[in-house]
């Protein structure tokens, strides 16, 4: 059993906290460039706030804090701790998204479970969620890294929309859809680009993943503001919410590994064969290796769940920064290596993959060596 499982089970059976977390609450802020470091130097007040937000992200939430009635994990770091707190997670902490037919040839979420089928129920009021018999399949979603999301948030909606090509106007077989969330919001976070900003992300995750309610916000309908347990709502104060958003907004991408002659050749090939059409190296001044658009690079027979404009096979192009720390790969975490993730590309990436296959073995290894530096 993984440590993540131990954290959850200990809280469920009432043993108490197994640990204060993987980072001591008073640990200093890492130096710039280190894993888990902020994107810039901080003032003393900012350091204190960064540490407070990190401690909240790191802490176990028990029944007395309002976790549940149903939930997937009892801490944020349970799903986001590799290679450092705020990073990604493995297959053992994947989200389950059950799908039923929408009656029009696609799939949507069952009303009984909503977007997630939570794995745990908290005593005394929690009732274990049962996946309904009408479910056609359960889509697994891998826990992505949160490192660098503050930089992603700074990218303008206009910069994202500028690369969209929903009708394939240039006839290159590559489309690209900016996820319009309504109300003037463009999605940029989450596998389906279904979330517009970090505050919405935190609000949504606290409710969906942990069953922790958040303050009412007339300008933001993400998150749960009330539930049926005995803990008064909201279970997360506005100050705590803002501290956690502050912490995440300042987390930097991992630094790239030093370039080699082989990886430099691979970087050239990355652009030459077309990888950079979707994994744009720099977007609005942020070295990201993504256009943050929805693309379909999956096999024809793939079935997925629709979320807004992100229909079955459409997923946001994931940023490649931090890729060397990001295994497993793809939305479902079924690719254990970078090479497997590359070779799995299909759909809109068919032409690019043909160009990859036409490379010599040495050139293919050079391209993979470049990706391993990110």
SERO-4910 file (N, C-alpha, C, O; in steps of 0.05 Angstrom, whole numbers):
BEGIN
 pado doro    nc1    nc2    nc3   cac1   cac2   cac3    cc1    cc2    cc3    oc1    oc2    oc3
  Unk    A     17    -24      0      0      0      0     18     25      0     38     26     14
  Unk    A     10     45    -16     25     70    -17     21     87      8      2     82     23
  Unk    A     39    106     12     35    125     34      9    140     31     -3    147     51
  Unk    A      1    146      6    -23    161      2    -47    146     14    -64    158     27
  Unk    A    -48    120      9    -69    103     20    -69    103     51    -90    103     63
  Unk    A    -45    102     63    -43    102     92    -55    128    103    -69    127    123
  Unk    A    -49    151     91    -59    176    101    -90    176    102   -102    183    122
  Unk    A   -102    166     80   -131    166     79   -143    147     99   -162    154    114
  Unk    A   -133    123    100   -144    102    117   -141    110    147   -160    105    162
  Unk    A   -119    122    154   -115    130    182   -136    150    191   -146    148    213
  Unk    A   -143    169    173   -163    188    180   -190    175    182   -206    182    199
  Unk    A   -196    158    163   -222    145    162   -228    129    187   -250    129    198
  Unk    A   -208    115    198   -213     98    221   -209    113    247   -211    102    269
  Unk    A   -203    139    245   -202    156    269   -176    153    285   -175    161    308
  Unk    A   -155    142    273   -130    140    287   -117    167    291   -101    171    310
  Unk    A   -124    186    274   -111    213    276    -91    216    253    -90    199    235
  Unk    A    -76    236    255    -57    242    233    -32    224    235    -20    222    256
  Unk    A    -26    211    213     -2    195    212     23    212    212     43    205    223
  Unk    A     20    236    199     43    254    196     32    282    192      9    286    184
  Unk    A     49    301    197     42    329    192     43    334    162     35    356    153
  Unk    A     53    315    147     56    319    118     84    312    109    101    305    125
  Unk    A     89    315     83    115    308     73    135    331     75    158    328     70
  Unk    A    125    355     83    142    378     88    135    389    116    112    394    122
  Unk    A    155    391    134    149    403    161    136    430    158    144    446    141
  Unk    A    116    436    174    101    461    171    118    486    171    111    506    159
  Unk    A    141    485    186    158    509    188    183    507    170    202    522    173
  Unk    A    183    489    151    205    486    133    209    512    117    189    524    109
  Unk    A    234    520    112    238    545     98    230    543     69    227    520     58
  Unk    A    226    565     56    219    566     27    244    557     12    266    568     16
  Unk    A    242    538     -7    265    529    -22    278    553    -38    264    572    -45
  Unk    A    304    551    -42    318    571    -57    309    571    -86    301    550    -97
  Unk    A    310    594    -99    302    596   -127    317    576   -144    341    572   -141
  Unk    A    302    562   -161    314    541   -178    311    513   -167    313    494   -182
  Unk    A    306    511   -141    302    484   -129    273    475   -133    255    491   -138
  Unk    A    269    449   -132    242    439   -134    225    450   -111    233    450    -88
  Unk    A    201    459   -118    183    470    -98    188    499    -92    176    510    -73
  Unk    A    206    511   -106    213    539   -101    193    558   -115    179    550   -134
  Unk    A    191    583   -106    174    602   -119    187    613   -145    211    608   -150
  Unk    A    172    627   -161    181    637   -186    199    661   -183    213    669   -202
  Unk    A    199    674   -160    214    698   -155    221    700   -126    211    685   -109
  Unk    A    238    719   -119    244    725    -91    220    736    -77    204    750    -89
  Unk    A    217    729    -51    193    737    -36    201    755    -13    223    753     -2
  Unk    A    184    773     -6    188    789     18    183    772     42    173    749     39
  Unk    A    189    782     66    185    766     90    155    759     94    148    737    101
  Unk    A    138    779     88    109    774     90     99    753     70     82    736     76
  Unk    A    111    755     45    103    735     25    113    707     32     99    688     27
  Unk    A    137    706     43    147    680     51    129    667     72    123    643     71
  Unk    A    120    683     91    102    673    112     76    663     99     65    642    108
  Unk    A     66    678     80     41    670     67     45    645     50     28    627     49
  Unk    A     67    643     36     74    620     20     74    595     38     64    574     31
  Unk    A     87    597     61     89    575     80     62    567     91     56    544     94
  Unk    A     45    587     97     18    581    106      2    566     85    -12    546     91
  Unk    A      4    575     60    -11    562     39     -1    534     34    -16    515     29
  Unk    A     26    530     35     38    504     32     29    485     54     23    462     50
  Unk    A     27    495     79     19    479    102    -10    469     98    -16    447    105
  Unk    A    -27    487     88    -55    479     83    -56    458     61    -71    438     63
  Unk    A    -41    461     40    -40    442     18    -30    415     28    -38    394     18
  Unk    A    -12    416     48      2    393     58    -13    378     80     -8    354     85
  Unk    A    -32    391     92    -44    380    117    -66    360    111    -79    360     90
  Unk    A    -69    341    130    -91    322    130   -117    336    140   -116    347    162
  Unk    A   -138    335    125   -164    344    134   -180    320    144   -185    301    130
  Unk    A   -188    321    169   -204    300    181   -233    306    181   -242    327    171
  Unk    A   -249    287    193   -278    291    195   -284    317    210   -303    331    204
  Unk    A   -268    323    231   -272    347    247   -268    372    231   -278    394    239
  Unk    A   -253    371    209   -249    394    191   -270    396    169   -272    416    155
  Unk    A   -287    375    167   -308    375    147   -304    358    123   -319    360    103
  Unk    A   -283    341    123   -278    325     99   -302    307     95   -314    296    114
  Unk    A   -309    303     69   -332    286     63   -358    303     59   -355    327     55
  Unk    A   -381    291     59   -387    263     66   -375    242     47   -369    220     56
  Unk    A   -370    249     22   -355    231      4   -331    247     -6   -332    271    -10
  Unk    A   -310    232    -11   -285    245    -19   -265    225    -31   -269    201    -29
  Unk    A   -245    236    -45   -224    219    -56   -199    218    -39   -185    198    -38
  Unk    A   -193    240    -26   -169    242    -10   -173    261     13   -191    278     11
  Unk    A   -157    259     34   -160    277     57   -139    299     58   -136    312     79
  Unk    A   -124    303     36   -105    325     34   -101    331      5   -104    314    -12
  Unk    A    -92    355     -1    -86    362    -28    -61    347    -37    -59    338    -60
  Unk    A    -41    345    -19    -16    333    -27    -19    302    -31     -1    290    -43
  Unk    A    -42    290    -23    -46    262    -27    -45    255    -57    -35    234    -65
  Unk    A    -54    274    -74    -54    269   -103    -32    286   -117    -28    282   -141
  Unk    A    -19    304   -102      0    323   -115     25    324    -99     28    343    -82
  Unk    A     43    305   -102     68    305    -86     92    295   -100    114    293    -88
  Unk    A     91    289   -126    114    279   -141    123    299   -162    106    306   -179
  Unk    A    148    308   -163    170    300   -146    172    315   -120    190    311   -103
  Unk    A    153    334   -116    153    351    -92    125    360    -88    108    357   -106
  Unk    A    119    369    -64     91    378    -59     82    398    -79     96    418    -85
  Unk    A     58    393    -90     48    410   -112     53    397   -139     43    407   -160
  Unk    A     67    374   -140     72    360   -165     49    342   -172     26    348   -165
  Unk    A     54    321   -187     33    304   -197     29    280   -179     39    279   -156
  Unk    A     14    260   -190      8    236   -175      9    212   -193      8    214   -217
  Unk    A     10    188   -181     10    163   -196    -17    152   -200    -37    165   -194
  Unk    A    -18    128   -211    -43    115   -218    -60    109   -193    -84    106   -194
  Unk    A    -47    107   -170    -61    100   -146    -78    123   -135    -94    119   -117
  Unk    A    -76    146   -147    -93    169   -138   -108    181   -162   -115    205   -161
  Unk    A   -113    165   -182   -128    175   -205   -157    180   -198   -169    167   -180
  Unk    A   -169    200   -212   -197    207   -209   -213    188   -227   -205    181   -249
  Unk    A   -237    180   -218   -254    164   -234   -278    180   -243   -293    192   -228
  Unk    A   -281    181   -270   -303    197   -282   -321    177   -297   -315    170   -319
  Unk    A   -344    169   -284   -362    150   -298   -377    164   -320   -383    188   -319
  Unk    A   -383    148   -341   -396    159   -364   -421    144   -371   -422    119   -370
  Unk    A   -442    159   -379   -466    147   -390   -472    159   -417   -462    181   -423
  Unk    A   -488    146   -433   -495    157   -460   -510    183   -457   -527    185   -439
  Unk    A   -504    202   -474   -519    227   -474   -542    225   -494   -557    245   -498
  Unk    A   -546    202   -506   -568    198   -525   -563    209   -552   -580    207   -570
  Unk    A   -539    221   -557   -532    232   -582   -506    222   -593   -493    234   -610
  Unk    A   -499    198   -584   -474    186   -593   -450    193   -577   -428    183   -583
  Unk    A   -453    209   -556   -431    216   -538   -436    207   -510   -454    191   -505
  Unk    A   -419    216   -492   -421    207   -464   -419    231   -445   -405    250   -450
  Unk    A   -434    229   -423   -435    250   -403   -434    238   -376   -432    213   -373
  Unk    A   -436    254   -354   -434    244   -327   -462    235   -317   -482    248   -323
  Unk    A   -463    214   -301   -488    205   -289   -498    226   -268   -481    236   -253
  Unk    A   -523    232   -267   -533    251   -247   -528    241   -218   -527    256   -200
  Unk    A   -527    214   -215   -523    203   -188   -496    210   -176   -493    214   -152
  Unk    A   -475    211   -193   -448    215   -183   -437    243   -191   -420    253   -177
  Unk    A   -448    254   -212   -436    279   -222   -409    273   -235   -404    251   -244
  Unk    A   -391    293   -237   -366    290   -251   -347    269   -239   -331    257   -254
  Unk    A   -350    263   -214   -332    244   -201   -347    222   -186   -369    227   -176
  Unk    A   -336    199   -185   -346    178   -167   -325    176   -145   -304    163   -148
  Unk    A   -331    189   -122   -312    190   -100   -308    163    -88   -327    147    -86
  Unk    A   -284    157    -79   -276    131    -70   -283    125    -41   -286    102    -33
  Unk    A   -286    146    -24   -289    143      5   -313    157     15   -322    177      4
  Unk    A   -323    147     38   -345    160     52   -336    165     81   -324    147     93
  Unk    A   -342    189     91   -333    196    118   -355    190    138   -378    197    133
  Unk    A   -349    178    161   -369    174    182   -376    200    195   -359    218    195
  Unk    A   -400    204    206   -422    184    207   -442    187    184   -459    171    181
  Unk    A   -439    209    168   -460    215    149   -454    207    120   -472    207    103
  Unk    A   -429    199    115   -422    192     88   -433    166     79   -434    147     95
  Unk    A   -442    164     55   -452    139     43   -436    134     18   -435    150      0
  Unk    A   -423    110     17   -406    103     -5   -420    106    -32   -442     96    -35
  Unk    A   -408    121    -50   -420    124    -77   -419     98    -92   -399     84    -93
  Unk    A   -441     91   -104   -443     67   -121   -445     76   -150   -462     92   -157
  Unk    A   -427     65   -166   -428     72   -195   -453     59   -206   -456     35   -205
  Unk    A   -471     75   -218   -496     64   -228   -493     44   -250   -473     44   -265
  Unk    A   -513     26   -253   -512      5   -273   -513     16   -302   -505      3   -321
  Unk    A   -522     41   -305   -524     53   -331   -497     62   -342   -495     70   -365
  Unk    A   -476     60   -326   -449     70   -334   -438     53   -357   -438     28   -355
  Unk    A   -429     66   -378   -418     52   -401   -388     46   -396   -378     25   -404
  Unk    A   -374     64   -383   -346     60   -377   -338     81   -356   -352    101   -352
  Unk    A   -315     77   -344   -304     96   -325   -278    106   -336   -259     91   -340
  Unk    A   -277    132   -340   -253    145   -351   -234    152   -328   -243    166   -309
  Unk    A   -210    143   -329   -190    150   -309   -176    176   -317   -169    180   -340
  Unk    A   -172    193   -297   -157    218   -302   -133    219   -283   -136    216   -259
  Unk    A   -110    223   -295    -85    224   -279    -83    251   -265    -92    271   -275
  Unk    A    -71    251   -241    -67    276   -226    -44    291   -238    -21    282   -235
  Unk    A    -49    314   -251    -27    328   -264    -11    345   -244    -20    351   -222
  Unk    A     13    352   -252     29    370   -235     16    397   -234      4    406   -253
  Unk    A     19    411   -211     10    438   -208     32    458   -209     28    482   -207
  Unk    A     57    448   -212     80    466   -213     79    483   -238     76    473   -260
  Unk    A     81    509   -234     82    528   -256     54    538   -264     52    554   -283
  Unk    A     33    530   -250      6    538   -259      2    568   -256    -15    579   -270
  Unk    A     16    581   -237     14    610   -235     23    624   -260     12    644   -268
  Unk    A     44    612   -273     53    624   -298     34    618   -320     29    635   -338
  Unk    A     21    595   -320      1    589   -340    -23    608   -337    -34    617   -357
  Unk    A    -30    615   -312    -52    633   -307    -46    661   -319    -65    676   -325
  Unk    A    -21    669   -320    -14    695   -330    -16    698   -360    -17    721   -371
  Unk    A    -18    676   -374    -21    677   -404    -48    688   -411    -68    679   -400
  Unk    A    -49    707   -429    -74    720   -435    -92    702   -451    -83    684   -466
  Unk    A   -118    706   -448   -138    691   -464   -133    696   -494   -137    678   -510
  Unk    A   -126    721   -501   -121    728   -529    -99    711   -541   -100    703   -564
  Unk    A    -78    706   -525    -55    690   -535    -63    661   -540    -54    649   -559
  Unk    A    -81    651   -522    -91    624   -526   -108    622   -551   -105    605   -568
  Unk    A   -126    641   -553   -146    641   -576   -132    646   -602   -142    637   -623
  Unk    A   -109    660   -602    -96    667   -627    -86    642   -642    -83    643   -667
  Unk    A    -82    620   -628    -72    595   -641    -94    576   -648    -89    554   -659
  Unk    A   -119    583   -641   -141    565   -646   -146    562   -676   -143    582   -691
  Unk    A   -154    538   -684   -160    534   -713   -182    512   -714   -178    491   -724
  Unk    A   -205    519   -703   -226    499   -700   -236    486   -725   -247    464   -725
  Unk    A   -233    500   -748   -243    489   -774   -219    480   -791   -223    474   -815
  Unk    A   -195    479   -780   -171    471   -795   -169    488   -820   -167    478   -843
  Unk    A   -169    514   -816   -168    533   -838   -143    530   -855   -144    536   -879
  Unk    A   -121    521   -844    -96    518   -859    -93    490   -871    -73    484   -884
  Unk    A   -113    473   -866   -114    446   -878    -89    430   -872    -80    415   -889
  Unk    A    -79    432   -848    -56    416   -840    -64    391   -824    -47    376   -814
  Unk    A    -90    388   -820   -100    365   -804    -99    370   -774   -108    352   -759
  Unk    A    -90    393   -766    -89    400   -737   -108    423   -732   -107    443   -745
  Unk    A   -126    418   -713   -147    437   -708   -139    456   -685   -125    476   -689
  Unk    A   -148    450   -661   -142    467   -638   -165    484   -631   -172    502   -646
  Unk    A   -177    479   -607   -201    493   -598   -195    506   -572   -187    493   -553
  Unk    A   -201    532   -570   -199    546   -544   -225    540   -529   -247    545   -540
  Unk    A   -224    530   -505   -248    521   -491   -262    546   -479   -253    557   -459
  Unk    A   -284    553   -492   -300    576   -483   -318    566   -460   -336    550   -464
  Unk    A   -314    577   -436   -329    568   -413   -353    586   -408   -368    582   -388
  Unk    A   -357    606   -425   -379    625   -421   -371    647   -403   -351    645   -388
  Unk    A   -386    669   -404   -380    692   -386   -354    705   -392   -342    718   -375
  Unk    A   -344    701   -417   -318    713   -424   -294    698   -414   -272    708   -415
  Unk    A   -298    674   -403   -276    658   -392   -266    637   -412   -281    624   -425
  Unk    A   -239    635   -414   -226    614   -430   -213    594   -412   -197    601   -395
  Unk    A   -219    569   -416   -207    548   -400   -178    544   -406   -169    547   -429
  Unk    A   -162    538   -385   -134    534   -388   -122    513   -370   -100    503   -374
  Unk    A   -137    505   -349   -128    486   -329   -145    461   -330   -169    462   -338
  Unk    A   -133    438   -323   -148    413   -324   -145    399   -350   -139    411   -371
  Unk    A   -149    372   -350   -145    357   -375   -164    365   -397   -157    362   -421
  Unk    A   -187    376   -390   -206    385   -410   -206    415   -413   -224    426   -424
  Unk    A   -186    428   -402   -185    458   -401   -212    468   -391   -223    488   -401
  Unk    A   -222    454   -370   -249    461   -360   -249    481   -337   -270    487   -326
  Unk    A   -225    491   -330   -223    510   -308   -208    535   -318   -187    532   -331
  Unk    A   -217    559   -311   -205    583   -322   -181    594   -306   -164    607   -318
  Unk    A   -180    588   -280   -159    601   -264   -154    585   -238   -169    566   -232
  Unk    A   -133    593   -224   -125    578   -200   -146    579   -177   -151    559   -164
  Unk    A   -158    602   -174   -178    604   -152   -201    584   -157   -210    571   -139
  Unk    A   -210    583   -182   -231    564   -189   -221    535   -186   -236    518   -177
  Unk    A   -196    531   -193   -185    504   -190   -185    495   -161   -193    472   -155
  Unk    A   -176    512   -143   -175    505   -115   -203    501   -104   -208    481    -90
  Unk    A   -222    519   -110   -249    517   -101   -261    490   -110   -274    476    -95
  Unk    A   -257    484   -136   -269    459   -147   -257    434   -134   -271    416   -126
  Unk    A   -230    434   -131   -217    410   -120   -224    406    -90   -227    383    -82
  Unk    A   -226    427    -75   -233    424    -47   -260    410    -44   -263    393    -26
  Unk    A   -279    416    -61   -305    404    -59   -306    376    -72   -314    357    -59
  Unk    A   -298    374    -97   -300    349   -111   -282    327   -100   -290    304    -98
  Unk    A   -257    334    -93   -238    314    -84   -239    309    -54   -234    287    -45
  Unk    A   -246    329    -38   -244    327     -9   -270    331      6   -272    324     29
  Unk    A   -290    342     -8   -315    347      6   -313    370     26   -328    371     45
  Unk    A   -294    389     21   -291    412     38   -305    436     25   -300    442      1
  Unk    A   -323    449     39   -339    471     28   -322    497     29   -305    500     46
  Unk    A   -329    514     10   -314    540      7   -334    563      9   -358    559      6
  Unk    A   -324    587     14   -342    610     17   -358    616     -8   -349    611    -30
  Unk    A   -382    626     -5   -399    635    -27   -384    658    -41   -374    676    -28
  Unk    A   -384    656    -68   -371    678    -83   -390    683   -107   -392    666   -125
  Unk    A   -402    706   -108   -421    712   -129   -408    713   -156   -422    711   -177
  Unk    A   -381    716   -157   -367    718   -182   -355    691   -191   -343    689   -212
  Unk    A   -358    670   -174   -345    645   -180   -363    622   -171   -368    619   -147
  Unk    A   -373    606   -190   -391    584   -182   -377    557   -180   -391    537   -179
  Unk    A   -351    557   -181   -336    532   -176   -336    526   -146   -335    544   -130
  Unk    A   -337    500   -140   -335    491   -112   -362    487   -100   -382    495   -110
  Unk    A   -361    473    -77   -385    468    -61   -386    487    -37   -366    490    -23
  Unk    A   -408    501    -33   -411    520    -12   -427    509     12   -428    523     33
  Unk    A   -438    485     10   -453    473     32   -454    443     28   -454    433      6
  Unk    A   -454    429     51   -457    400     50   -473    390     74   -484    407     89
  Unk    A   -475    364     78   -493    354     98   -480    344    124   -493    332    141
  Unk    A   -453    350    127   -441    341    151   -446    361    174   -459    381    170
  Unk    A   -435    355    198   -441    371    221   -423    395    224   -427    411    242
  Unk    A   -403    398    207   -384    420    209   -396    445    195   -405    443    173
  Unk    A   -396    468    209   -408    492    197   -394    500    170   -370    497    167
  Unk    A   -411    509    151   -400    518    126   -395    548    126   -409    562    140
  Unk    A   -375    558    112   -356    543     97   -334    530    114   -327    541    135
  Unk    A   -325    507    106   -305    492    121   -277    501    116   -258    496    131
  Unk    A   -273    516     94   -248    530     88   -253    559     88   -271    568     73
  Unk    A   -239    575    104   -244    604    105   -234    617     80   -218    606     66
  Unk    A   -243    641     76   -233    656     53   -203    662     54   -189    661     34
  Unk    A   -193    667     79   -165    672     83   -149    647     76   -128    648     62
  Unk    A   -158    623     85   -145    598     78   -145    593     48   -125    585     37
  Unk    A   -167    598     36   -169    595      7   -149    613     -8   -135    604    -26
  Unk    A   -148    638      0   -130    657    -13   -101    649     -8    -84    653    -26
  Unk    A    -94    639     16    -67    631     22    -59    607      4    -36    606     -6
  Unk    A    -77    588      0    -71    565    -17    -68    574    -46    -50    564    -60
  Unk    A    -85    592    -55    -82    602    -83    -55    617    -86    -42    614   -106
  Unk    A    -48    632    -66    -23    647    -66      1    628    -69     19    632    -85
  Unk    A      1    606    -53     22    586    -54     24    574    -82     46    572    -93
  Unk    A      2    565    -93      2    552   -119     10    571   -141     24    563   -160
  Unk    A      2    596   -139      8    615   -159     37    621   -161     47    630   -182
  Unk    A     52    617   -140     81    623   -139     99    599   -145    123    602   -148
  Unk    A     88    575   -145    104    551   -150    116    552   -179    101    556   -198
  Unk    A    142    548   -181    155    550   -207    155    523   -220    153    502   -207
  Unk    A    159    523   -247    165    498   -261    191    488   -251    208    503   -242
  Unk    A    196    461   -253    223    451   -248    242    462   -269    235    466   -292
  Unk    A    267    467   -261    287    476   -280    293    454   -300    292    431   -294
  Unk    A    299    463   -324    306    444   -345    334    432   -340    351    445   -328
  Unk    A    338    407   -348    365    395   -345    384    407   -366    375    418   -386
  Unk    A    410    407   -360    429    418   -379    427    405   -406    423    381   -409
  Unk    A    429    422   -427    428    412   -455    454    397   -462    475    403   -451
  Unk    A    451    378   -479    474    363   -490    473    366   -521    453    376   -532
  Unk    A    494    358   -534    494    359   -563    471    342   -575    458    351   -594
  Unk    A    465    319   -562    443    303   -571    416    316   -567    399    316   -585
  Unk    A    412    328   -543    386    340   -538    382    366   -555    359    372   -562
  Unk    A    404    380   -562    401    403   -579    392    395   -607    376    409   -619
  Unk    A    402    373   -617    392    362   -642    363    355   -640    347    361   -657
  Unk    A    356    343   -617    328    335   -613    309    359   -612    287    357   -621
  Unk    A    319    381   -601    302    405   -600    297    416   -628    275    425   -634
  Unk    A    317    415   -645    313    423   -673    293    405   -687    275    414   -701
  Unk    A    295    379   -682    277    360   -695    248    363   -684    229    359   -698
  Unk    A    246    370   -659    220    374   -646    204    395   -662    180    391   -666
  Unk    A    217    416   -671    204    436   -687    201    427   -716    180    431   -728
  Unk    A    221    414   -726    221    407   -755    198    387   -762    186    390   -783
  Unk    A    193    368   -744    173    348   -751    145    356   -743    125    342   -749
  Unk    A    142    379   -729    115    390   -723    105    388   -695     83    395   -690
  Unk    A    121    377   -677    113    375   -649    105    403   -637     87    406   -621
  Unk    A    121    423   -646    117    450   -636     92    463   -646     86    486   -637
  Unk    A     77    451   -664     52    463   -673     32    463   -650     16    482   -648
  Unk    A     32    443   -633     14    442   -610     29    449   -584     20    463   -567
  Unk    A     53    437   -582     70    442   -559     88    466   -564    112    464   -567
  Unk    A     75    490   -566     89    514   -573    109    520   -550    102    522   -527
  Unk    A    135    523   -557    155    527   -536    149    550   -517    151    547   -493
  Unk    A    143    574   -529    137    597   -512    111    610   -520    106    616   -543
  Unk    A     93    613   -500     67    624   -505     64    649   -487     64    647   -463
  Unk    A     60    672   -500     56    697   -485     78    702   -465     73    711   -442
  Unk    A    103    695   -473    126    700   -456    132    678   -436    152    681   -421
  Unk    A    116    657   -435    120    635   -416    131    611   -431    118    602   -449
  Unk    A    154    601   -422    165    577   -435    149    553   -425    152    544   -402
  Unk    A    131    543   -442    110    525   -433    109    499   -448    104    478   -436
  Unk    A    115    500   -474    112    477   -492     83    467   -492     77    443   -489
  Unk    A     65    486   -497     36    480   -500     22    504   -512     32    527   -509
  Unk    A      0    499   -526    -17    521   -535    -42    523   -518    -58    541   -522
  Unk    A    -45    505   -498    -68    505   -480    -95    501   -494   -116    507   -483
  Unk    A    -94    491   -519   -118    486   -534   -126    457   -532   -110    440   -524
  Unk    A   -151    452   -539   -162    425   -540   -155    412   -567   -159    424   -588
  Unk    A   -143    388   -565   -136    372   -589   -145    344   -586   -149    334   -563
  Unk    A   -149    330   -608   -155    301   -607   -132    286   -620   -129    286   -644
  Unk    A   -115    274   -603    -92    259   -613    -95    229   -606    -75    215   -603
  Unk    A   -120    220   -602   -125    193   -594   -135    175   -617   -142    186   -638
  Unk    A   -134    149   -613   -143    130   -633   -173    134   -640   -188    145   -623
  Unk    A   -180    126   -664   -208    130   -673   -228    117   -654   -250    127   -651
  Unk    A   -221     94   -643   -240     79   -626   -242     90   -597   -257     79   -581
  Unk    A   -226    110   -591   -226    120   -563   -253    132   -555   -267    145   -572
  Unk    A   -262    127   -531   -286    138   -520   -279    153   -494   -266    143   -476
  Unk    A   -288    178   -492   -283    195   -468   -308    210   -461   -328    209   -475
  Unk    A   -307    224   -439   -330    239   -428   -329    268   -438   -307    280   -440
  Unk    A   -352    278   -445   -354    306   -454   -356    324   -429   -371    319   -411
  Unk    A   -340    346   -430   -342    367   -410   -343    394   -425   -323    403   -435
  Unk    A   -367    406   -426   -370    430   -441   -364    426   -470   -375    408   -483
  Unk    A   -347    443   -482   -340    441   -510   -319    419   -515   -313    412   -538
  Unk    A   -308    408   -493   -288    387   -496   -302    360   -499   -307    346   -479
  Unk    A   -308    353   -524   -321    328   -529   -302    304   -527   -279    308   -520
  Unk    A   -312    280   -532   -299    255   -525   -269    255   -526   -256    252   -505
  Unk    A   -257    259   -549   -228    256   -551   -212    282   -547   -187    281   -550
  Unk    A   -225    303   -541   -212    329   -539   -200    333   -511   -214    332   -491
  Unk    A   -174    337   -510   -160    343   -485   -141    366   -489   -131    371   -511
  Unk    A   -136    380   -467   -118    403   -469    -90    393   -474    -81    373   -462
  Unk    A    -75    406   -492    -47    400   -496    -32    405   -470    -30    428   -461
  Unk    A    -21    385   -457     -8    389   -431     19    404   -435     34    397   -453
  Unk    A     25    423   -418     52    435   -418     73    413   -414     69    395   -398
  Unk    A     95    415   -428    116    395   -425    137    403   -405    155    387   -399
  Unk    A    136    428   -394    155    435   -373    151    417   -349    129    412   -340
  Unk    A    173    406   -339    171    387   -317    166    358   -327    161    341   -310
  Unk    A    167    354   -353    161    327   -364    178    305   -352    168    283   -347
  Unk    A    203    311   -347    221    289   -337    213    280   -309    222    259   -300
  Unk    A    197    296   -295    187    289   -269    158    280   -269    146    274   -248
  Unk    A    146    277   -293    117    275   -295    105    248   -299     81    246   -302
  Unk    A    121    226   -300    109    200   -304     89    193   -282     93    200   -259
  Unk    A     67    178   -289     60    169   -316     47    191   -332     41    212   -322
  Unk    A     44    186   -359     36    206   -377      9    200   -390     -2    179   -387
  Unk    A     -1    220   -404    -27    221   -417    -49    224   -396    -44    220   -372
  Unk    A    -73    232   -405    -95    238   -386   -102    215   -368   -111    219   -346
  Unk    A    -97    190   -378   -105    167   -362    -81    154   -348    -84    133   -335
  Unk    A    -57    165   -351    -34    155   -337    -25    127   -346    -12    113   -331
  Unk    A    -32    120   -371    -25     92   -379      2     91   -394     11     69   -401
  Unk    A     15    113   -398     41    113   -410     62    118   -388     63    139   -376
  Unk    A     79     98   -384     98     99   -363    124    114   -371    139    124   -354
  Unk    A    129    116   -397    153    129   -406    147    151   -426    125    151   -438
  Unk    A    166    169   -430    162    191   -449    160    179   -477    143    188   -493
  Unk    A    176    159   -484    174    147   -510    147    135   -516    136    138   -538
  Unk    A    136    121   -496    109    109   -500     89    131   -505     71    128   -522
  Unk    A     90    153   -490     71    175   -493     74    187   -521     53    193   -533
  Unk    A     98    190   -531    102    201   -558     89    182   -578     74    191   -596
  Unk    A     96    156   -576     86    137   -597     56    133   -595     45    122   -614
  Unk    A     44    141   -574     15    137   -571     -1    159   -587    -25    155   -591
  Unk    A     12    180   -595     -2    201   -609    -14    191   -635     -1    177   -651
  Unk    A    -39    199   -640    -54    192   -665    -72    215   -672    -65    238   -666
  Unk    A    -93    210   -686   -113    232   -692   -100    255   -706    -88    252   -728
  Unk    A   -102    279   -694    -91    303   -706    -60    301   -709    -49    315   -725
  Unk    A    -48    284   -693    -19    281   -693     -9    260   -713     15    254   -713
  Unk    A    -27    250   -730    -19    229   -749      4    237   -767     23    222   -771
  Unk    A      2    261   -778     23    271   -796     50    274   -781     71    268   -792
  Unk    A     49    285   -757     73    288   -741     85    261   -734    110    258   -735
  Unk    A     68    242   -728     79    215   -722     91    202   -746    111    187   -743
  Unk    A     80    207   -769     93    196   -794    121    208   -797    139    194   -805
  Unk    A    123    234   -791    150    247   -793    169    236   -772    192    232   -777
  Unk    A    158    230   -748    175    218   -727    184    191   -735    208    184   -732
  Unk    A    166    175   -746    173    148   -755    194    148   -777    209    129   -781
  Unk    A    194    170   -793    213    172   -815    241    180   -806    261    178   -821
  Unk    A    244    188   -781    270    195   -771    287    170   -767    276    148   -764
  Unk    A    313    173   -767    331    151   -761    328    144   -731    318    161   -716
  Unk    A    337    121   -724    336    113   -696    352    133   -678    343    140   -656
  Unk    A    374    143   -689    391    162   -673    376    188   -670    377    201   -649
  Unk    A    362    197   -691    347    222   -690    323    219   -670    317    238   -655
  Unk    A    310    196   -671    288    192   -652    298    193   -623    285    205   -606
  Unk    A    321    181   -618    332    182   -591    341    210   -583    340    218   -560
  Unk    A    350    226   -603    357    254   -597    332    270   -589    334    286   -571
  Unk    A    310    265   -603    285    280   -596    276    272   -568    268    289   -552
  Unk    A    278    246   -562    270    237   -535    289    248   -514    281    254   -492
  Unk    A    315    251   -521    334    262   -502    327    291   -496    330    301   -474
  Unk    A    318    306   -517    309    334   -512    286    334   -493    285    350   -474
  Unk    A    265    318   -498    242    317   -481    250    311   -452    237    321   -433
  Unk    A    270    294   -449    278    286   -422    293    309   -407    298    306   -383
  Unk    A    299    331   -421    311    354   -408    290    373   -397    296    391   -380
  Unk    A    265    370   -405    244    389   -398    234    385   -370    216    400   -361
***
